[in-house]
């Protein structure tokens, strides 16, 4: 088993491993153009962003971390603003406006690390809108 798999998930089943590998490829392909354009600071920023998220986030999906998730209640649904989604919006908006707080490679690298950690380490990363349950005790297990 690869070190990256243990870093986020512990022991993985075959199906989870296949999904993990697919996500990994998609995200890495998406980050490649930014890394080529922004250089080694981008990779340094990714490592810092990933480490900070790993430290502040929950150990796995559904377990609260040091920093709480943003969940907006709607009538019969909940809108979960994942940190990776907020980071993606911040990165795209910042890039469109030409905004950065520190060296661009480092700034966009940190945001990329936040996105990377959110997608790699949680199996509910794609669940943004979720139906509210009348009885939370009857929630199906993942």
MIROLO-674223 format. One record per residue (C-alpha): residue number from 1; residue in three letters; x, y, z. Coordinates in steps of 0.5 Angstrom, whole numbers, plus 500, padded with zeros to 3 digits. Each point is the difference from the previous one (the first is absolute). Layout:
REM MIROLO-674223
<site><doro>NUM</doro><bake>ALA</bake><X>X</X><Y>Y</Y><Z>Z</Z></site>
...
REM end
This chain:
REM MIROLO-674223
<site><doro>1</doro><bake>UNK</bake><X>500</X><Y>500</Y><Z>500</Z></site>
<site><doro>2</doro><bake>UNK</bake><X>503</X><Y>507</Y><Z>498</Z></site>
<site><doro>3</doro><bake>UNK</bake><X>502</X><Y>505</Y><Z>506</Z></site>
<site><doro>4</doro><bake>UNK</bake><X>495</X><Y>505</Y><Z>497</Z></site>
<site><doro>5</doro><bake>UNK</bake><X>494</X><Y>495</Y><Z>501</Z></site>
<site><doro>6</doro><bake>UNK</bake><X>502</X><Y>499</Y><Z>507</Z></site>
<site><doro>7</doro><bake>UNK</bake><X>501</X><Y>507</Y><Z>502</Z></site>
<site><doro>8</doro><bake>UNK</bake><X>493</X><Y>502</Y><Z>498</Z></site>
<site><doro>9</doro><bake>UNK</bake><X>495</X><Y>494</Y><Z>501</Z></site>
<site><doro>10</doro><bake>UNK</bake><X>504</X><Y>494</Y><Z>504</Z></site>
<site><doro>11</doro><bake>UNK</bake><X>498</X><Y>494</Y><Z>497</Z></site>
<site><doro>12</doro><bake>UNK</bake><X>496</X><Y>500</Y><Z>494</Z></site>
<site><doro>13</doro><bake>UNK</bake><X>496</X><Y>495</Y><Z>496</Z></site>
<site><doro>14</doro><bake>UNK</bake><X>501</X><Y>498</Y><Z>493</Z></site>
<site><doro>15</doro><bake>UNK</bake><X>494</X><Y>505</Y><Z>498</Z></site>
<site><doro>16</doro><bake>UNK</bake><X>502</X><Y>505</Y><Z>504</Z></site>
<site><doro>17</doro><bake>UNK</bake><X>507</X><Y>500</Y><Z>497</Z></site>
<site><doro>18</doro><bake>UNK</bake><X>497</X><Y>500</Y><Z>493</Z></site>
<site><doro>19</doro><bake>UNK</bake><X>496</X><Y>506</Y><Z>502</Z></site>
<site><doro>20</doro><bake>UNK</bake><X>506</X><Y>503</Y><Z>503</Z></site>
<site><doro>21</doro><bake>UNK</bake><X>505</X><Y>499</Y><Z>494</Z></site>
<site><doro>22</doro><bake>UNK</bake><X>495</X><Y>503</Y><Z>496</Z></site>
<site><doro>23</doro><bake>UNK</bake><X>499</X><Y>506</Y><Z>504</Z></site>
<site><doro>24</doro><bake>UNK</bake><X>508</X><Y>501</Y><Z>501</Z></site>
<site><doro>25</doro><bake>UNK</bake><X>501</X><Y>500</Y><Z>492</Z></site>
<site><doro>26</doro><bake>UNK</bake><X>494</X><Y>505</Y><Z>499</Z></site>
<site><doro>27</doro><bake>UNK</bake><X>503</X><Y>505</Y><Z>505</Z></site>
<site><doro>28</doro><bake>UNK</bake><X>507</X><Y>499</Y><Z>498</Z></site>
<site><doro>29</doro><bake>UNK</bake><X>499</X><Y>501</Y><Z>493</Z></site>
<site><doro>30</doro><bake>UNK</bake><X>496</X><Y>506</Y><Z>502</Z></site>
<site><doro>31</doro><bake>UNK</bake><X>506</X><Y>503</Y><Z>504</Z></site>
<site><doro>32</doro><bake>UNK</bake><X>505</X><Y>499</Y><Z>495</Z></site>
<site><doro>33</doro><bake>UNK</bake><X>499</X><Y>506</Y><Z>496</Z></site>
<site><doro>34</doro><bake>UNK</bake><X>500</X><Y>504</Y><Z>506</Z></site>
<site><doro>35</doro><bake>UNK</bake><X>507</X><Y>497</Y><Z>502</Z></site>
<site><doro>36</doro><bake>UNK</bake><X>503</X><Y>501</Y><Z>494</Z></site>
<site><doro>37</doro><bake>UNK</bake><X>498</X><Y>507</Y><Z>499</Z></site>
<site><doro>38</doro><bake>UNK</bake><X>502</X><Y>502</Y><Z>508</Z></site>
<site><doro>39</doro><bake>UNK</bake><X>506</X><Y>495</Y><Z>501</Z></site>
<site><doro>40</doro><bake>UNK</bake><X>503</X><Y>497</Y><Z>506</Z></site>
<site><doro>41</doro><bake>UNK</bake><X>496</X><Y>505</Y><Z>505</Z></site>
<site><doro>42</doro><bake>UNK</bake><X>494</X><Y>497</Y><Z>498</Z></site>
<site><doro>43</doro><bake>UNK</bake><X>502</X><Y>493</Y><Z>502</Z></site>
<site><doro>44</doro><bake>UNK</bake><X>502</X><Y>503</Y><Z>507</Z></site>
<site><doro>45</doro><bake>UNK</bake><X>494</X><Y>504</Y><Z>501</Z></site>
<site><doro>46</doro><bake>UNK</bake><X>496</X><Y>493</Y><Z>498</Z></site>
<site><doro>47</doro><bake>UNK</bake><X>504</X><Y>497</Y><Z>506</Z></site>
<site><doro>48</doro><bake>UNK</bake><X>498</X><Y>505</Y><Z>505</Z></site>
<site><doro>49</doro><bake>UNK</bake><X>493</X><Y>501</Y><Z>498</Z></site>
<site><doro>50</doro><bake>UNK</bake><X>499</X><Y>492</Y><Z>500</Z></site>
<site><doro>51</doro><bake>UNK</bake><X>503</X><Y>500</Y><Z>507</Z></site>
<site><doro>52</doro><bake>UNK</bake><X>496</X><Y>505</Y><Z>503</Z></site>
<site><doro>53</doro><bake>UNK</bake><X>494</X><Y>497</Y><Z>498</Z></site>
<site><doro>54</doro><bake>UNK</bake><X>502</X><Y>493</Y><Z>502</Z></site>
<site><doro>55</doro><bake>UNK</bake><X>501</X><Y>503</Y><Z>507</Z></site>
<site><doro>56</doro><bake>UNK</bake><X>494</X><Y>505</Y><Z>500</Z></site>
<site><doro>57</doro><bake>UNK</bake><X>495</X><Y>495</Y><Z>497</Z></site>
<site><doro>58</doro><bake>UNK</bake><X>496</X><Y>494</Y><Z>502</Z></site>
<site><doro>59</doro><bake>UNK</bake><X>504</X><Y>493</Y><Z>500</Z></site>
<site><doro>60</doro><bake>UNK</bake><X>495</X><Y>497</Y><Z>495</Z></site>
<site><doro>61</doro><bake>UNK</bake><X>493</X><Y>502</Y><Z>497</Z></site>
<site><doro>62</doro><bake>UNK</bake><X>495</X><Y>502</Y><Z>505</Z></site>
<site><doro>63</doro><bake>UNK</bake><X>505</X><Y>501</Y><Z>506</Z></site>
<site><doro>64</doro><bake>UNK</bake><X>500</X><Y>507</Y><Z>502</Z></site>
<site><doro>65</doro><bake>UNK</bake><X>507</X><Y>503</Y><Z>500</Z></site>
<site><doro>66</doro><bake>UNK</bake><X>503</X><Y>506</Y><Z>504</Z></site>
<site><doro>67</doro><bake>UNK</bake><X>497</X><Y>505</Y><Z>495</Z></site>
<site><doro>68</doro><bake>UNK</bake><X>493</X><Y>499</Y><Z>499</Z></site>
<site><doro>69</doro><bake>UNK</bake><X>496</X><Y>499</Y><Z>493</Z></site>
<site><doro>70</doro><bake>UNK</bake><X>496</X><Y>505</Y><Z>497</Z></site>
<site><doro>71</doro><bake>UNK</bake><X>493</X><Y>497</Y><Z>499</Z></site>
<site><doro>72</doro><bake>UNK</bake><X>494</X><Y>504</Y><Z>498</Z></site>
<site><doro>73</doro><bake>UNK</bake><X>493</X><Y>497</Y><Z>502</Z></site>
<site><doro>74</doro><bake>UNK</bake><X>495</X><Y>501</Y><Z>494</Z></site>
<site><doro>75</doro><bake>UNK</bake><X>493</X><Y>498</Y><Z>501</Z></site>
<site><doro>76</doro><bake>UNK</bake><X>501</X><Y>492</Y><Z>499</Z></site>
<site><doro>77</doro><bake>UNK</bake><X>507</X><Y>500</Y><Z>498</Z></site>
<site><doro>78</doro><bake>UNK</bake><X>507</X><Y>502</Y><Z>502</Z></site>
<site><doro>79</doro><bake>UNK</bake><X>505</X><Y>504</Y><Z>496</Z></site>
<site><doro>80</doro><bake>UNK</bake><X>507</X><Y>498</Y><Z>502</Z></site>
<site><doro>81</doro><bake>UNK</bake><X>505</X><Y>505</Y><Z>498</Z></site>
<site><doro>82</doro><bake>UNK</bake><X>506</X><Y>495</Y><Z>500</Z></site>
<site><doro>83</doro><bake>UNK</bake><X>507</X><Y>503</Y><Z>501</Z></site>
<site><doro>84</doro><bake>UNK</bake><X>503</X><Y>498</Y><Z>494</Z></site>
<site><doro>85</doro><bake>UNK</bake><X>494</X><Y>503</Y><Z>496</Z></site>
<site><doro>86</doro><bake>UNK</bake><X>501</X><Y>507</Y><Z>504</Z></site>
<site><doro>87</doro><bake>UNK</bake><X>507</X><Y>499</Y><Z>498</Z></site>
<site><doro>88</doro><bake>UNK</bake><X>499</X><Y>499</Y><Z>493</Z></site>
<site><doro>89</doro><bake>UNK</bake><X>495</X><Y>506</Y><Z>499</Z></site>
<site><doro>90</doro><bake>UNK</bake><X>505</X><Y>504</Y><Z>504</Z></site>
<site><doro>91</doro><bake>UNK</bake><X>506</X><Y>498</Y><Z>495</Z></site>
<site><doro>92</doro><bake>UNK</bake><X>496</X><Y>501</Y><Z>494</Z></site>
<site><doro>93</doro><bake>UNK</bake><X>497</X><Y>507</Y><Z>502</Z></site>
<site><doro>94</doro><bake>UNK</bake><X>507</X><Y>502</Y><Z>502</Z></site>
<site><doro>95</doro><bake>UNK</bake><X>503</X><Y>497</Y><Z>494</Z></site>
<site><doro>96</doro><bake>UNK</bake><X>495</X><Y>504</Y><Z>496</Z></site>
<site><doro>97</doro><bake>UNK</bake><X>501</X><Y>507</Y><Z>504</Z></site>
<site><doro>98</doro><bake>UNK</bake><X>508</X><Y>499</Y><Z>500</Z></site>
<site><doro>99</doro><bake>UNK</bake><X>500</X><Y>500</Y><Z>507</Z></site>
<site><doro>100</doro><bake>UNK</bake><X>505</X><Y>496</Y><Z>505</Z></site>
<site><doro>101</doro><bake>UNK</bake><X>502</X><Y>502</Y><Z>507</Z></site>
<site><doro>102</doro><bake>UNK</bake><X>507</X><Y>497</Y><Z>500</Z></site>
<site><doro>103</doro><bake>UNK</bake><X>504</X><Y>497</Y><Z>494</Z></site>
<site><doro>104</doro><bake>UNK</bake><X>495</X><Y>498</Y><Z>495</Z></site>
<site><doro>105</doro><bake>UNK</bake><X>503</X><Y>493</Y><Z>499</Z></site>
<site><doro>106</doro><bake>UNK</bake><X>500</X><Y>499</Y><Z>508</Z></site>
<site><doro>107</doro><bake>UNK</bake><X>493</X><Y>503</Y><Z>500</Z></site>
<site><doro>108</doro><bake>UNK</bake><X>497</X><Y>496</Y><Z>495</Z></site>
<site><doro>109</doro><bake>UNK</bake><X>503</X><Y>494</Y><Z>503</Z></site>
<site><doro>110</doro><bake>UNK</bake><X>497</X><Y>500</Y><Z>507</Z></site>
<site><doro>111</doro><bake>UNK</bake><X>493</X><Y>501</Y><Z>497</Z></site>
<site><doro>112</doro><bake>UNK</bake><X>502</X><Y>494</Y><Z>495</Z></site>
<site><doro>113</doro><bake>UNK</bake><X>502</X><Y>496</Y><Z>506</Z></site>
<site><doro>114</doro><bake>UNK</bake><X>494</X><Y>502</Y><Z>504</Z></site>
<site><doro>115</doro><bake>UNK</bake><X>496</X><Y>497</Y><Z>494</Z></site>
<site><doro>116</doro><bake>UNK</bake><X>504</X><Y>494</Y><Z>499</Z></site>
<site><doro>117</doro><bake>UNK</bake><X>499</X><Y>498</Y><Z>508</Z></site>
<site><doro>118</doro><bake>UNK</bake><X>493</X><Y>501</Y><Z>499</Z></site>
<site><doro>119</doro><bake>UNK</bake><X>499</X><Y>495</Y><Z>494</Z></site>
<site><doro>120</doro><bake>UNK</bake><X>505</X><Y>495</Y><Z>502</Z></site>
<site><doro>121</doro><bake>UNK</bake><X>499</X><Y>499</Y><Z>507</Z></site>
<site><doro>122</doro><bake>UNK</bake><X>492</X><Y>500</Y><Z>501</Z></site>
<site><doro>123</doro><bake>UNK</bake><X>495</X><Y>495</Y><Z>496</Z></site>
<site><doro>124</doro><bake>UNK</bake><X>495</X><Y>505</Y><Z>501</Z></site>
<site><doro>125</doro><bake>UNK</bake><X>503</X><Y>506</Y><Z>496</Z></site>
<site><doro>126</doro><bake>UNK</bake><X>495</X><Y>500</Y><Z>494</Z></site>
<site><doro>127</doro><bake>UNK</bake><X>494</X><Y>500</Y><Z>505</Z></site>
<site><doro>128</doro><bake>UNK</bake><X>498</X><Y>508</Y><Z>500</Z></site>
<site><doro>129</doro><bake>UNK</bake><X>493</X><Y>500</Y><Z>500</Z></site>
<site><doro>130</doro><bake>UNK</bake><X>497</X><Y>494</Y><Z>505</Z></site>
<site><doro>131</doro><bake>UNK</bake><X>493</X><Y>499</Y><Z>502</Z></site>
<site><doro>132</doro><bake>UNK</bake><X>498</X><Y>501</Y><Z>507</Z></site>
<site><doro>133</doro><bake>UNK</bake><X>498</X><Y>494</Y><Z>504</Z></site>
<site><doro>134</doro><bake>UNK</bake><X>494</X><Y>500</Y><Z>505</Z></site>
<site><doro>135</doro><bake>UNK</bake><X>504</X><Y>495</Y><Z>504</Z></site>
<site><doro>136</doro><bake>UNK</bake><X>507</X><Y>500</Y><Z>500</Z></site>
<site><doro>137</doro><bake>UNK</bake><X>501</X><Y>494</Y><Z>504</Z></site>
<site><doro>138</doro><bake>UNK</bake><X>498</X><Y>496</Y><Z>493</Z></site>
<site><doro>139</doro><bake>UNK</bake><X>505</X><Y>503</Y><Z>496</Z></site>
<site><doro>140</doro><bake>UNK</bake><X>503</X><Y>495</Y><Z>495</Z></site>
<site><doro>141</doro><bake>UNK</bake><X>507</X><Y>498</Y><Z>501</Z></site>
<site><doro>142</doro><bake>UNK</bake><X>505</X><Y>502</Y><Z>495</Z></site>
REM end
